[in-house]
Structures are given as structure tokens and as C-alpha cells.
Amino acid sequence: MGIKASGIVLGTWLALATIAPANERYVLQYDAPAKDNLLNPTKGKPKGHGYIQTALPIGNGRLGAMFSGGVETEHLLINDITLWMNSKRGMDETAQSGTRKVAPEDLETVRQAYRDGKYGTKPGSMESVSTKHLSSTEPLGNYAPFSDLMISTGHDPASVRDYHRSLDSRTGLGTVRYWIGDNQFTREFFCSYPHDVVAVRYTSDDAKLNLTIQTTTKHKDSEVKAADNRIILSGKAKMVQDDIEFMQIVQIDAGDAEVSPQDDGSIKISNASDVKVYLAGYCDYLPVYPSFKGREYQADCEKTIATASTLGWDSLRKSHIDDVSSILDRCRLELGFKPSGLTTDKLVSGDGSLELENLYFHYSRYLQLSCSRGAPVPSNLQGLWNADLKPAWNCDYHTDINVQMNYWMVDAANQSESFRPFVEWTKILAESGSHTARETFGIHQGWSVGLNGNVFGFTAQNVHGRRNQQAGHWLCQNLFDHYAFTQDQAYLEEIYPILKGAAEFFVEFLAPWKDGTLVVYPTWSPENTYLSKEYGKLNKQAYGASWDQQLVLNLFTDCIEASTVLGRDEAFREVLQEIIPKLCPQKIGQYGQLQEWPEDWDNPKDTHRHISHLIALHPGRDISPLTTKELHEAALVTMKHRGDQSTGWSTGWKTCFWSRLHNGDRAHKIYRFLTSKRAYPNLFDFHPPFQIDGNFGGAAGVCEMLLQSHLRSVNADATTIQDAAFVAYEQDPKQSNHFAPVVPDETIATAPYILHLLPALPSAWPSGKINGLKARGGTEVDIQWQDGQLIQATIRANQDAKFRVYAQGKLSEVISLDKGTSTIWPPTR
């Protein structure tokens, strides 16, 4: 019987396989080099797309590069994700947090301005007093480029034919090929995680290669020397306190060719047929608070280059491909389409296609692995790749969605390795944030973090009072969700102090409002304005913003579960359970919308890119069409007000929102807009400028269309999902537009997750297949569908697991699987 079902599916997929060969699903390809405005910069902003928008990225999570494919000169931009500048390190523990010491009476002055409703920006307003008393004056700094590697060929671009430039997002291999006369020239690029090097190879058929290799850096305090077959770059990135030192070694293997070091630090290679280049680079950064230094970066460079040179190209290449493909092959999307034969830039310039949507998903997974793995800090606003000494928004860590969005897809798309840098960084924030909690807010338990972060533990309030906020609850949502997917109790032990510390802060920070309910303030609703006609477009400071309240409930619930699973802190658990009913309720406003603030200030003409008050819909789990009808309908009104088109990351979030609202066609419409109108030629997200969170938000949206697992079954005997699922908000019998938080008891810790199959399948994807999606509760799911209907799902247990399946309107009983076993849905007869 199982064989029969599998045979049906196999026949379907043999047909699909003839439509779209696997190699064409994953490869970005072009018939021209990147536009290298960095090699020959012009004054002012460059017109059209430039290097960052057209070059192709490689990376291993810490070390990264982009290659241009230039015929005459190949330009590789090199980045190290820990290299920052213009900040401070090595201060005392309190000062390193960047916090401002606030006297109790000054904090009370700030809060009184909120209680008195001092809106606007005039003296005495909430913003002005927050800026005066709370905001840090310490420098955040910015992410910095590392170096540039140029390899000149002497080839005339006009003489080239059949040019091809590509990046295989399955293997992480970049390729350039072209012909001059009867000779083919080939280059290959990769960035190895196992051996921590950028590797480049030049080959030719019969013609000889005459190359010049040189490296530069934008940092003024630097030196380049060439000797034998090696170029060494050393330098310093300027800091306000304690410059960061760095080093790069470029090792050249040109076989029997002539290798000539030059006085300017370059190397000339003559009469070669095969040239291999290995690059290693490190800085002295270590994630040790508060010094943030100590890496033996010079010794690491020498050791890495020595290992790479000993192993050689073939061994390095094989280990790289095996490493990358073993992770990226876990999850594969296959939509039914006929390959167009178009280059990727032409795909993007069209009106969208299944081919582009399929490629974008896989490329986003590749980007995730390339910019977040094995590093002590997470991917930033541009992931890993930055060419500017003064990048947009500092290329920093914005905690009002951006760094969180970077990690939404990690577990669902089955690449949990990429999450570790987020964990390591949050550990530093919790340590540093304890000083901010104490010095700025007078809270001696727990930790606090504001809007902007860096790699040096900056947790202070932003320089502008209108941007003051707390973000520990949102960061912790990502931390706990990783546990929900993995069910790794050792990991839960590791992060529990961070979760508890964030909750401890809010236990003390929450304060009663006019109606006696507890709210977060000072705060804002990122990055939106209210009562703008009365008080101006910068009137943003508020109290009890809905996103804060939703995330506090989320955090407290997660702490209750974590403490229960770990068998500790029963008294603290009871404190949280006592506070939850006192939290300000969620409210439905005069237009039927979910209110963004506790006051009904929403404007139906507001199309702001942030929709933070729907966090309980996504990435939270507390609003659902299946369990909270009234809140679901209010969320629909809000989404209608905000519209479909926006910046790249906002478009990615809207894809997730509509997926959680179970409107697959609307989700797909927005995903198509993201992939065709909010993507550069190299598929980097178009904010503008480039900002990588849109790539990751879009991929997360694809996962949400095909599988959702955020609901919990707390009633094993219930036969409908409405009766089975835990509901976090209940309607107030006295005020029908108010929805009060629900106190979870300890049974939430053992409640099975509900696996909702194809919850938002778009009609534009009538037939398809996805393998290796991960679900909360520790399972992995393959799903196949045809003519818009589920054909079969295979559910595998990565550890002992209990779950329920919801598909085609029906809820299964609780299913138990032992680790390593699987089941098929619907069950075969």
C-alpha cells in the first residue's frame, strides 16, 4: 500500500523533473561582468546598478567575498564580519555598554512626561526629555570593509565572446568563462568554511596567463608587501578607542610559471596555464566583554594559509562542496516550470515567474549559510558584504525587526547551524545589557537593549529620544523559537538565563497606566508616527505599544515553558503567571483594526512599512484564523490599510503575514513583487539600498505558505483545532473589543505542536514539492502536491516527538514517533 502511494508520487515527480533540471533551479547566471563602479569610482552617487548590486557573493559566515567577473580586471571585495570601526572597546564593564547613568529623579521626569501626554518634540515633550536623560552619547560605530583583491589579465573585453558568469547556490561555486579567439579562459571561486579561505583559480586551454595580483584596503593605516609568491596586507581600522588590527595573506600557486614580486606590493605572473590563489584574513576581535580583542590573528593567517597550501585546490574544493551541499540539500523546493534560458538579470527585469521564485528561495538559503555560521556575531543589515567606510545605517544591527528577520527562515528551512552566531551575540548583549538596565532604568535584575547594536556590546538607548525602546523580548523570541524547532534541552539550559534576565527586566519595568493595566514605557511602535497632524511626523514616543505588550506575553509564556522543562524557578514562574492577566489587553479600534497603541490613534490611510502591532500574528503565534476569529479579522483590516507594496524587508514580512492569514494568493502576489520588483540583478534585496533581511523574510514566507507549526494542542481529546489549540488572548465579556492575555499553565511545556500542511498554498503553484522543511517539536517534513491538493507528506522525527497534523480542514489525533522513524500523511490504507 505504501509502495502504491509512493509510485503515484514518483510518477508525478518524474514528469516535473523533465520540466526543470535541478542544476537550473539553483544557478544564477549572466552573460556580462558585474558593473564595477568601485574600481573606477565617480563623484556623487553612481547612476544605475553598481558593484554591490551586480557582483556575486561567496562566504563562510565570517569571511566573505564578492567577485565581479571583469574581463580585464577581476575585483574581489573581501569582508570579515567582525571588523568594525569608529566605536570603542576595552572600557570598563559599565561604560562599554554605552549606557547613560540616569538619576532616579530624571527617569521619573521622563515617565511623568509620558503620563502627562507630552506629545511632539518641543521642550518638555516625551522625545525631548528622553533624549536629554536617557539617550546615549557614545559612538555606535559601523561595520567596515576589509580589503579588495584585484587580478588583472590584460585581456581586451572587446575581443571576448561567449562570456558566462555564474554562481551555483547549491555548491557555493562561482564561475567565469569566456573565449578569446580559439582559447577558453576559466575562473572558479569559493569561500571555504572547513578551511576558512577564499580560493580562486585561473585556467586556460592553450593560451598562457599573464596576471597581475594586488590587494588594497580603504583603511589609511595599512601596509602591503610582496615577497616570493605571497602578498601580506596589514592594517588598522580606526576606532575612537583601541584601533582594530587586521592582517591578510594572499598565497599564489602558479606552478612552473614565473612569479615576480613588485615594489608596489603586487605580484606579476607570466606564462602560466593554471594559477591558484588562496586568501586568509583575520582581525584581532574576540567576543570577550568588555575588551573585545585577543585573537592571534597573525598566527591564524599563517596557519590557515599553510594548511590550504598543503591540501591544494582539489582537496579544498571537494571539502567545500561536500560541506555546503550537505546542508543546502536538506531542503529543496521544486515548482513546476519550464526553464526560460534567460540570464538572472533578465529574469529579474521581467514581471516575475515561477523560475525566479524557485531560484530566489534557494539563493536566500545560500546567502543565509554564507553570512551566518561559525562567527561570534550575526549577519548584519547587509549580511556580510559591504564596500563602504560609511555604509547606510552603519550596516549595524537594528533590533526593531531587521536582525530578527535575518533568522526567521533558519530553522524552518533546515539550516540550524546558521543560528549559532545570533546566540553568541545575544549572550554578550545580556551581559552588557545588565549595566544598561541598572544605570539607565534603575533595574538590578535582568538586562535591557535598545534599537541599535554593534559587535562591542552596545545596549544603550538610541541617540534620538523618539527611538528609545526595549528589544530584549523580541530577541528572546528568536532564541526560544530555535528551541521549539530543535527541542535541544542542552541549548535550552544555555539560553535560559538570557530568557529569564529579559523577563526579570520587564517584571520590574512594567508600570500601571490609566486603567491600571501594566504597560511598557517609555517605548514606541517602530518606526511609526501617530497624531502627526497635531504633533508632527516625529511624534513617535508612546506607552503600551501593542508590539511591546504582545512580545512581553510571548516572553513570559516562553519562560514559563522553559522553567517547567528544566525543572527550576517555580516561584519566578508564579510571578509571571500573576503578572500576565494584568497586562494591557489587545484592542480592536474604530475601523475594525487591531490597534497599534492602547489609544485608538490608528489612521486608515497609514501605509507605514512597519506593522509591528501584528507581531502576535507573525513571527509570534497568538493570532490565527483558526483560533482567534475577531483578532484575525482585525489583522485583515490592518493589512488592508497598510497595502501590499513597500520596502524589500517589509514586503518579505507581508509575505509572512498573508501566509499566516492563510491567503496564499495574496502572499504569492507579494512574494512575486519581492522577487521581481524588490531584487537587484544579483538578487540582493532592494530596500533601497541593499539590505539583506528582505531575502530572508521572503524565504521565510515561502516556508510559511507550505508548512506552519506554531499552534499547540493543549486538549488531546478535542477533534477540532479550535477546541484543541492553546489561545493566548480571550475576549473581555465587559468590553468586547478588548482581548486579555491568557495565563498558560505548566502543561504548555508538553503540549504537542500542530503541523498545518499547505496552509497558504497559492493557486500559482498548482503542483510542486518541498523536501526537508522543519517543524516545531523536532520533526522534518516533505510535502508533495498536485492540482492544488496535498498528495503526500512524510514526517520524520529528529528526536522522540509527539504532534498532530492539520490538513484539508481535519485535525489528526496525537501521533507519536520515536527518533529516526517516520510516518506518511494521509495514512495509507
N, C-alpha and C positions, 0 to 999 in steps of 0.2 A: 504493500500500500504506500509506504514511504517512497519506494522506488518509482511508483507511478507518478506521484506528485512531483518528485524531482525531475522526472522525464519531461513533464509538461513545461516546467520552468526552464530546463536545459534547451528545449526546442525554441522557446521564446528568445533565449539569450544567444543562441547560435545565429538567429536572424538579426538580432541587434548588433552582434559583433561584426557582421558583414557591412553594417551601415557606418560604423565609426571605429576604425582601428585604434587600438589602445595608445600607440605612440602619438597619434594626432590629438588625443584628448589632453595631453599634459605639456605639450611643447609650445612655447612662444617662439615665433619665427618672423624674420624680417628680411627684406631684400636690399637694405641700405644700412650704413652705420648709424649710430646714435648722433644726435646733434650736439656737438661738444662746444658749448658756449664757455665752458670753464677753461679750456685750453687757450682760447683767444678771447678773453673777456672784453666786453664793451662797457662804456659808461652807461649808468642808469639800468633799469630793468630790461632784461633781454626780451625781444619780441618772440612770441610763439613758444613752442616747447624747446627745452634745452636738455642738458646732460641728465639731470635728475629724472626728468620725465621720459627719457628715451633709452638711456643706458640700462643694462640688465644686472640685477643684484645676485650676489652669492654671499654666503655667510655660514658661520658655525655657532652662532649665538653670542659669541664675544667678539670675534674678529670677523670683519666683513669687507666686501669689495663690490664695486660695480665696474663693468667693462663696457667700453664704447664700441669696440669693433672697428675703429678707424683704420682706413687702409694705410695711410702714410704714417700715422701715429696712433698706437693703441694707448688709451688712457684708462688706468685703473685707479679709482678712488678708494682709499683704504680707511677703514674706521675700526676703532676699539671702543666698545660700548661703555667702558669705564673712564674714558678720557674726557674730562670736563675742564673748564677754565672759569676765571672771573668770580670765584667763590672763596670760601675759607675752609680750612681744615686744621686739625691739631689744636683747637681751642680747648678750654676746659669743658666738662661734660654739659653744663648748663648752657654756656654760650654757643656751643656747637649746634645746638638745636635751632638757633636763630631766634629764640623766643624773646619777647619783651617782658621784663618784670613789671607786673601791674599791681599796684596797691589795692587792697580790698575796696577802699572808698572809690577808686577810679573805675573798677569793674562795676560797682553799684551805680555809678554815674551813667555808664553805658547802658546797663539794663534798665535804668529808670527812663532813659530816652525811649526805649522800646515800649515800656509800659505806658508812657505818655503819648505814644503815637507821633513821635517827632520825625515825620517823613521828609523826603527830599534830601538835599545836600548842603543846605545852609548851616551856619554855625549853630551848634546845639542839636543838629539832626542825628539820627542813628548812624548815618555814614560818617559824619564828621567826628563824632566822639569815638566811634570805633577806630577810625584812622588814627586819631590823636592818642588813644590809650592802649589799643590792642595790637595795632599793625606793626610788623617787624620792619626795621630799617636795615637789616643785614642783607648782604647780596646773595641772591639765589645762584647766580652764575648761569652757565649754559653748556650744553653738550658741544664738543669740538671735533673737527675733522682731525685725522691722524696724519695722513700723507697722500701723495699722488705718485704713482709709478707710471712712467711713460716709456714705451717701447717703439722706437722709430724703425721703419722698414726701408725707407727710400722709395717705396712704390708710388707710382703715379695713379691716383684714383681714376683718372680718365682712361687708363689702359685696362681697367678691371672689367671682367664680365662674370655673369652668373654668381653674383655676390649672395651670400647666405649667412645670416647671424641668428643664433637660436639659443634658447635656454630650456632644458628639459626639467620640468618641475617635479618629475618623479625621481631623478637621479642627482639633481643639482649640478649637472654638467652644462657649461656654456661652450658654444662652438662658433667659430667664424671660418668660412671657406670662400675662396674666390679663385678665379683663373686670370692669369696674365699670359697671353699667347697660348702655348701648349702646356704650361706649368700650373699645377694646382698648389695653392698655399693654404695651410690649415692651422688654426689655433684652437686650443682647448683650455678651459678654465674650471677650477673648482676650489672650494674652501673646505678643508678637511676638519671635521670635529675630532675624529680619533687622533689626529696628529697635529692639529692646531696650526695649519699653514694655509696660505693661499698658494696655489700651484698653477703655473701657466706653461703651456708647451707650444712651440712653433715648429712646424714641419713643412717640407716641400717635397715635390716628386723628384724633379731633376735639377731645378734651379737652386743656386746657392742663396743662403740667407745672409744678409749683411745688416746687422741690427745695432742700434744704439740704445742702451738701457740707462735710464737716470731716474732718480727719485728726489722729490722736493716735499716741503711741508710749508703750510701757511704760518706756522709759528715762527716768529722772528728769532728767538733764541734757539738756534739749531746749527748743526754741522753735518756735512756729508763727506765721506771719504770712500775712495775706491782702492782696493788692493787685490791683486790676483784675480779671482773670479767672484769677488764679494763687494757689495756696497753696504756701508753701515751709515745709518742716519741716527743721530741722537739729538735730543732737544728737550725743551721745557715748555709746558703750557702755562701761560701766565695766570697766577691766582692772586687774589687780594692778600691772602696769607698762605705761604708754603706752596710754591710752584710745583706742578706735577712733572716728574721726569719720565721720559719715554725713550725707547730705542727700537729700531727696526733693522733687520738684516735681510738683504736680498742676495741669495746664493744662486749662481749660474752654472749650469752643466751644459756645455756646448760641445761635448765630445772632443774630437781632434781639431776643431776649428780654432782659429786664432782669437784669443781673448786679450783685449788691451785696455787696462785701466787708464782713465784720463784725469788730468789735473783738476777738472771741474767736478769730480766725483762720479762721473758717468763711466760706463764700460762699453767699448765697441767690440762687436763680434763679426768676424769676417769668414766667408766661405764655409758657412755651416749648413747642414741639412736637417739638423734636429737640435733644438735649443730648449732646455727646461729651466724654468725659473721658480725658485721657492722663496716665499716671503714669510717671515715671522716678525711679529711686533707686539710689544707689551709696554705698559706704563707701571709706575710704582704703586698704583692704587691697590689697597686691600680693604675689604668691608669690615674694618675694625673701628668701632666707635670709641673715642672721637678723633683718632689720629688719621684714619683712612689712608695709611701708607704702610709700606714694609715689604711689598713684593720684590723679590730678587729678579727684577725684570731683565737685567743684562744677562745673568746666568740662564734665565729661562729662554731668552733668544738664542743663545749659543747651543743650549741643549736641544731645543726644538729643531733648529737648522741641522745640527749634526745627525739627529735621528732621521729627518726627512732625506738628507743626502745619502745616508746609508741604505735606507729602504729603497729609494729610487721611485721613479714615476709609476711604473706598473703596479707596484705594491700599494703605493699611496692611493692611486686611482681606484683600485679594486676595493680597498677597505672603505674609502669614501662612498662609493656607490652602494656597497653592501649595507653600510650604516644608514644612509639616508633612505634608500628604498625600503629597507626593512620596517621603518617607521611609517613612511608615507603610503606604503602598500596596504597598511591595515584598514584604511578607509578609502573606498573608491566609489565615486558617483558615475553612473553611466546613463545618460539621457539618449534617447533615440534620435540621432540626426545624421545627415549625410555631410561629410566634410566638404567645406566650400573651396578649399585650396587657397583661401585668402591668407595673406600675412596678418599678424595680430593687430598691427596698427590699422589696417583696413577693416578688420572685424570691429574694432572699437569705434571707428568713424561711421559705422552704419547705425541702424536703428535697433540693434540687439538681435540675438539669436540664441538658440539652444547650445550651439557650439561654443559661443563666448561664455554663456552662463556656466557650462560644464568646466571650461578651462579656468574661469575666474575662481571657482571653488577650489580646484586643485592647487592653483597658484597661491591662493591665500594660505592654504595649509603649508605649502613650501615656504612662504615668507615667514610664517609663524615659527617653523623649525629653524629657519636660518637666522632669525633675530632674537630668539629667546631659548637658550639652552646652555647649561653649564656655566652660566655667568652669575656674578653676585648681585646683579641689578636687572630689572625687567626691560623689555622693549620700551622705547620712548615714543614721542609723538611721530617720529619718522622711522620707528622700528630700530634700525641700526645705521642707516645710511644718511649721512649729512656731509655736505661740502662747505658749509658756511661757518665762519668765525662768529657771525651774529645771526643764527638761524631764527626762523619765525617761532614765536612763543618760546624761545630759548631751547626748543627741541627737548622740553623737560617732561615732567610727569604731572599732568593735570589730574587731580583726584575727583573732579566733578563729573567724570564719565570716562575720559579718554584712556587712562591706564587700565581701568576696569574692563572696558570694552576690548582692549587688546587680548584679554584672556577668556572671553566668553566661549569661544569655539574650541578651546584647547582640549577639554575632556570629551565633549560631545563628538568631536572629530577624531578622537582616539590618538592624541599625541600628548599624553600627560607629562612627558619629560619636559615639555616647554614651560610648565608651570613653576618649576623649582626656583627660577630667578625671582619671581614675584614673592615667593615665600621668604627668601633670604632678605630681600629688600624690606618687607614688612616687619621682619624681626628688628631690623635697625630702626625703623620708624617707631615701633613700640618702645624701644629703649630711649630714643631721643624724645619721643612724644610725652614721656612721663615728666620731663622737665618743662615742657610747654604746658601740660595740664596743671602742674604745680605753680609755676611762676606767673603764667598769664591768667589762669582761671581759678587759682587757689584750691585746686583739687589734688589731694595727695594719694589717691588710689587711681590706677589706670593711666591711660595715655590719650593724647589728642594730636590730630594732624590737620593742617589747613589745606588750602586749594592747590598750592604748587609744591612739588617735591624735586629733589636733586639726588645725587649719589652720595651726599655728605650728611644725610640725616636731617635735613631741613624740615621742620614740622611746624614752624611758626605761622601765624596769621599773615595773609597776603598784605602787601603794602597799601592796598586800597580797602577802606572800610566796607565798601559795598560788596567786596568779595570775601569777607570773613566767612568761614564756615567750618563745620566739623566733617571729617570724611572717614573716620575710623570704622564707622558702621558699614559703609559701602565696601571698603577694602576687605573687611571681615566676611562680607557676603561671598566674595570670591574665594576666600580661604576655606570657608565651610563647604561651599559647593564642590570644591575639589574632593573633600572627604565624602560628600554624598555620592559622587561618581565612583571613587576608588574603594570606599569602605575600609581604608587602611587605618587601623587603630593606633599604630605607632605614629603615623602622621598626625592623627587627632591629638595624641599626647603632646606632640611637638607644638601644635598651634594653639592648644587650649589656653595657655597663659596669655596669648595675644587676644583671643576672643574675650576672655574674662576681663582683661585690662580695659578693652574698649567698652565693655558693658559697665564696668565699675565707674568709668568716667561719666557715662550717661546717667547712671543711677543718681549721682550727685549733681550733675549739670542740669538735668531736667528741673523745670520750675513751674509753679502753678500760673495759669493765665486767668483771664476774667471770669471764666465759668468754672474755675477750679481744676480743670484738667491740666495734665502735665505736658509741657511743650519744650522744644529745643529753641533757645535763643541766647545770644544773637545768632542769626542764620540768614540764609537767602534761599531762593529757589533758582538754582543755576540755569542760565545766567540771565534770568528774565526780569522784566520790569512790571510793576503794577501801578495803577493810578498815575500813569505818565502824563496825562493832560493836566492834572493838578500839581504834580511834583517833579516832572521831568523824566527823561529817558534813563537817568541813572538812579532812579528811586528803586532800589533792589533789596535793601536790607529789610528783614521781616522777622517774624516769630512763628514757630509752629508750622513751617512749610511742610506740605504733605509728604514730600520725598523723605525728609528727616524722620517724620513720625512713622512712616512705613518701614524704613530701614532700622529704626530702633526696635520695633516689634520683631522684625526679621532677626536682628542680632540677639535679642533676649530669648527668642524661641530656639535659636541655634545653640545658645549657651545652655539652656535647659536640657536639650538633647545631648550635647557633648558631655555635660557633667553627669548625666544619667548613664551614658555609655561607659564613661570612665570610672563611675562609682565614687564620686567625690563632690564636695561643696554643696551638700544638701541644703544648708542654711542659706547660702547665696542663691541657690535655685528658688527657694521660697521667697526671697526678697524680690526676685524678678517676677515671679508669679503674682505677687502682691501689687507690683507697680503696673503691670500690663493693663488692667482694667481702668487705670487712672489716666492712661494716655489719651490725648486729644483724638477724637474719632475722625474717620474719613467722612467727607461730606459731599453731597450732591447739590450743585448750585442752581441758580435761577434758570439757566439754559438747559438744564439736564446734564451738565458736565460734571466730571469729577473735579472738585475744587483744588486749585493749586496751593491755596493758602487757607487758613481757618476762616478768614473773612471771604465773602463772595465777591472777589475782585476780578475774576476772570473776564477777559474780553473775547467775544466770539470771533473777532477779526484778527486776533493774535495768531500769527503763524511762526512763532519763535521756534528755532531749531531744537532747543532743549525741551523735552517733555518729561521732566524729572518726576512729576507727580504721578506718572504711570509706572514707576519702578515696581510697584506691587504686581503689575501685570508682567513685566519683563525688565530686568533679569530676575525679579522676585517671583513668587509663586502663589500670591494671595488673592489675585483677581483672575477669574476664569469664566468663560461662557458656560462651563459645565457645573459650576458650584456657587457662583455669586452673580445671579442674574442682574440685579439692579446696578451693581458696580461695573459689571460688564457693559451694560447699556450706557452708563455714564462715560466709560472709557471710549466707547464708539463715538459719542458726541465730541469728546475732546479730540480724538483723532480726525474727525471731520473738520473741526475748527482749524487744526494745525496744517492740514493739507498734505500732499504727497511729496512735493519737491523741496529739496533743501540741500545742505552741505553733504559731503560724502559720508561722514560718520553718522549724521542724523538720518540719512537715507538708509544706511545699514541698520540703525536702530528701528526705524519704521518697518523695515522688512521683518524684524523680530516681533514687533508689536502686532502686526497684522497676522503673522503666523500664530501667535498666542491667542488672537481673537478668532482663529480658525477660518480666516478668509484667505484661502490660498491664492485666489486670483488677484486680490489686491496686494498681497505680499509679493507675488511674482511680478506684478506691474512695477512695483518699486524696486525690486531686485534687478529687473531689466533696465530701469532707469539708472541704477547704480553702476551696472556693468558697462553700459554704452554711453552714458552722459556724465558720469562721475568717475571716469577712469582715464588716465593718461595713456599714451601709446604703449608704455611698458606695463600697463595695468596697475600701477600705483594709484592709490585713491586720490581723487581730485577734490580737495576741501573747498576752495583752493587756499594756499598752495598745497603741496603734497603733505598728507597726514595719514598714517597707515591704519588707524583704527577703523576706517571705513571698509578696508579689505577684510578685516577680522569680523566686524559687525555683519557684513554681508554673508560671509561664510557661516557665521552662527545662525543667521536667518534661514539658510538652506537646511541646516540641521533641524531647526525648529519646524520647518514645513513638513519634514518627513518623520520625526520622532520627538515626542515630548514625554518627560518623565518627572515633572516637578510636583505632581499631586501625590498625596499619601492616603492610603486606605487605613482608616482607624476603626472601621467596622467591618470585620471579616465576614459577617453574616449578611451584609447588605448586598442586594442584587443590582442596584443601580448606582452609578457613580455619584449621583447627588447625595445619596444616603451613606455611601462608603467613605467619601473623601473628607479629610480634615478641612475645616473652613476657618480662616483666621479673622474674619470680620462678621459680626452679626448685627442685624438691623435693630436700632433702638425703638422699642414699642411706643415710646413717647414722642420721638422725633423721627419720622420715617425717612428723612434724608440724611440721618446720621448713622454711621456704622462703626460700632465699638470693637476694639481689639478683643480677641478671644484668648483666654489663658490655656496654653497647652499643658497637659499633664505628662508624666513620665512615659506614658505608653507611646508618645510620638517617637521615641527612640527605637522602637521595634516595629513601627507601622510600615508595611510594605509599600514600595513605590508602585505607582500605576504607570505602565508603559502604554502610551497612546500612539498607535500606529497610524501613519499618514494623516495627521490631524489637520493639515492645511495643504493638501496636495493640489497644486494648480492644474487647471484644465490644459494649460500649455505644455504640461509634461504628462501626456496620456499614458506613456509606457516608459518604464525605467527600472533602475536597480541601484541600490546603495549597499555596500558591504561595510561592516565594521563600525557603525555608529555605536557610541557608548551611551548607556542609560544609567541614571542614578540607581543606586542599590547594588552596583557591581556586576552588571550584565553588559553584554555586547550583542548587537542586533544587526542582522542582514535582512533587507526588505526588498521584495520584488513586486512590481505592479504592472498591470496591463489594462488598457482601455479605462483608465481612471480607477481601477479596482485592485484591492490587495490580492495578490496571488499567493504569496507565502512569505512568512517571516521566520527566520531561525534565530533563536535566543540562546546565547551561551553564557554560562556562569564563570566569571573570573575568580570567584570565591563562593562559598555556600551562600545561596541567595533565595529570598522569597519576594514575590512580586505578583501583581495582577496585570492582565492585558485588557486594554480597551480598544476595540476595533469595530468599525462599522456599526457604532451605536450600542455595542454589547460589552458588558464587563464580565471577565472571567472570574472564577474562584481564585483563591490564593494558590500560586504554583511554587513548589519548592524544587530547587536544583542544587545538587552537590557541585562543588568546584570542579571545573573541567568537563561538565556534562552540558547537554543542550536539549532543546525541545523545539518543535515546529508549530507555528500558529498560522492558520487554524489547524487543530489536531487532525491528522489523517485517520481515516476510518478503516 
